[in-house]
Amino acid sequence: MKVLHINKSDFRGGAAVAALRLLDALRANGTDARMLTLESSGQSEAVDKLQVYPLVEKMKFLGEVLSFVPYEKSRQHRFAFSQVRFGFDISCHPLIREADILHLHWVNQGFVSLQGLRNLIGTGKPIVWTLHDTWPFTGGCHYPGSCGGFTSTCGQCPLLRKPGPRDLSAKQFEKKEEMYTNAALCFVGCSQWMQQLAGKSTLVRKDLHHSVQQIFNPVPIDLFRPVETAVTRKQLGLPLDKKLVLLGAANVNDPRKGIDLLMKTLRHLSQRDSSCIDQLQLMIFGKNAAALQNHLPYKVHSFDVVKSQQEMARLYQAADLFVLPSMQDNLPNTVVESMACGTPVVAFNIGGVPEMVIHQENGFLASAGKIKELADGIRYVLAHAESLGLHARKFAEKNFAPEIVARQYQNIYNGLLKK
């Protein structure tokens, strides 16, 4: 059985990290698996980069972005909706032809066009699609927020400048509906929350050929593991006598990541207990991390963009807790990684997070958007970090271990081939 994973990148973005980890887990567990990408770091022998001229690749991406500008309601949400007009048709690629099963991940922003997706389905090969966001079963949004249009048929999209019953989201929804009819598709939600959202979509529930299952993303638990805090702090030049709170994202300015709520939370914490300013310090990673230093009443240790898993693991290992202020999220790699390192998580009770963070058992959950509760969570976890961290590690070993996740996907592959 040959399985081909398809993702735009093998290094850029959360879906890329999760997809590559799954690829490694499957290969280690005996599956003949490879990955086809548009951009590659070149560090994995199991990844094949689509051979295209760099200028063509850039033009596809720019065409995708610029073609949406006339439709967008706000530049801030430019990448919250994809219409996939531009991309490549990879249906005749040798690896596609050789594969018994195609496994899709994140294919937007100039990689696979809508017509290219139609042609992949047209190969007749069984397709597994891991849902890293909602785009596969909506008219174009990557996270619907409070909009439930995808449960019937999209239209009146709040992300579009001129929403209407026949807007861009409605037309794209219809095209997907036509494509998916009688297709051998199996959707897999990384979280039960994503699984349940997909199950509500007309694109999924209208056709009995489709199924939606749930499997967590894997994490290399031998790399992301508990280590004596003092050891990693000395390596990173961090204080041994302070409480360290870790926060960050690929881009901390992404509105969906809730950094503005976290900043309000931290200010509230300092006003409520002035001793926190002396006792607590922050570790911040991600693009634009340094820009936050002047807006917070705490000493900040900035790590900017973290380029390796080893570096990322050391940050979790050095911290007393990781805080996630996202208001919409599926199954954040940061939560998975932090728990594997035995570092408890404080987060809002949203998306797939409560499937991992069990309130006051391995972390703390605050009501969505409630900054006072998030501040209480930081105080609670700092007071109970050791016991919460032990439970977080046990949960990771039971649910995120690569061999466990690999076996779950292998069962899906075998079931599809039997059909």
Summary of the structure (lengths in Angstrom):
residues: 419
radius of gyration: 21.5
end to end distance: 14.2
largest distance: 63.8
contacts: 1498
relative contact order: 0.11
helix: 44%
strand: 18%
